[in-house]
Amino acid sequence: MPVLAKKRAPDSQPEREIFARNLRRARIDASLSQRELAAVTGIAQAHISELENAMHNVCIDTMVKLAQAVRKPLFQMFQP
């Protein structure tokens, strides 16, 4: 039986990877767990995990909500 590799969105864009890495870093810097961020934003914890692992595209409204919750301007979430 084949071993399943870590799931990533097909043809993952560099920007998605950058946003994912910066979201995780900003969440940790804000001293929030994924569960706490979920409670603040209304976004399911499992979905936050998937976003932090660059598994899904994320809409602008969700990006804004997450950036506000971790107290970062949205443009900073795309800086390498």
BADO-373248 format. One line per 10 residues: number of its first residue (from 0); their letters; for each residue z, x, y of C-alpha. Coordinates in nm, 3 decimals, decimal comma, padded with zeros to 5 digits. Example, Ala and Ser with C-alpha at 12.3 -4.5 7.8 and 13.67 -1.06 7.14 Angstrom:
BEGIN
0) as) 00,780:01,230:-00,450 ~ 00,714:01,367:-00,106 $
% end
This chain:
BEGIN
0) mpvlakkrap) 00,000:00,000:00,000 ~ -00,098:00,151:00,338 ~ 00,168:00,246:00,589 ~ 00,136:00,050:00,911 ~ 00,099:00,263:01,221 ~ 00,270:00,172:01,545 ~ 00,072:-00,114:01,694 ~ -00,104:-00,052:02,024 ~ -00,344:-00,276:02,203 ~ -00,704:-00,197:02,112 $
10) dsqpereifa) -00,867:00,046:02,353 ~ -00,541:00,089:02,539 ~ -00,609:00,175:02,900 ~ -00,436:00,475:03,059 ~ -00,299:00,243:03,327 ~ -00,135:00,026:03,061 ~ 00,029:00,333:02,911 ~ 00,150:00,449:03,253 ~ 00,289:00,104:03,338 ~ 00,462:00,086:02,998 $
20) rnlrrarida) 00,626:00,428:03,038 ~ 00,732:00,358:03,397 ~ 00,869:00,014:03,309 ~ 01,092:00,163:03,041 ~ 01,207:00,445:03,271 ~ 01,276:00,206:03,562 ~ 01,464:-00,036:03,335 ~ 01,686:00,244:03,206 ~ 01,736:00,381:03,559 ~ 01,844:00,030:03,664 $
30) slsqrelaav) 02,099:00,033:03,378 ~ 01,939:-00,271:03,217 ~ 01,887:-00,330:02,847 ~ 01,574:-00,512:02,739 ~ 01,791:-00,815:02,672 ~ 01,939:-00,802:03,025 ~ 01,593:-00,762:03,179 ~ 01,481:-01,063:02,977 ~ 01,770:-01,269:03,113 ~ 01,688:-01,170:03,472 $
40) tgiaqahise) 01,313:-01,230:03,446 ~ 01,286:-01,512:03,194 ~ 01,049:-01,296:02,989 ~ 01,132:-01,279:02,619 ~ 01,300:-00,954:02,508 ~ 01,042:-00,910:02,233 ~ 00,762:-00,935:02,489 ~ 00,933:-00,676:02,712 ~ 00,949:-00,445:02,411 ~ 00,579:-00,498:02,345 $
50) lenamhnvci) 00,496:-00,427:02,711 ~ 00,704:-00,109:02,706 ~ 00,503:00,000:02,402 ~ 00,169:-00,080:02,570 ~ 00,086:-00,339:02,306 ~ -00,042:-00,608:02,547 ~ -00,221:-00,652:02,872 ~ 00,013:-00,780:03,136 ~ -00,079:-01,019:03,415 ~ -00,009:-00,937:03,778 $
60) dtmvklaqav) 00,259:-01,207:03,809 ~ 00,452:-01,057:03,519 ~ 00,415:-00,705:03,659 ~ 00,552:-00,820:03,996 ~ 00,845:-00,998:03,832 ~ 00,934:-00,692:03,623 ~ 00,899:-00,450:03,916 ~ 01,123:-00,666:04,133 ~ 01,384:-00,690:03,858 ~ 01,403:-00,310:03,822 $
70) rkplfqmfqp) 01,397:-00,272:04,203 ~ 01,071:-00,075:04,224 ~ 00,762:-00,143:04,435 ~ 00,478:-00,242:04,205 ~ 00,259:00,051:04,312 ~ 00,523:00,293:04,181 ~ 00,488:00,141:03,835 ~ 00,137:00,293:03,817 ~ 00,217:00,645:03,932 ~ 00,170:00,906:03,659 $
% end
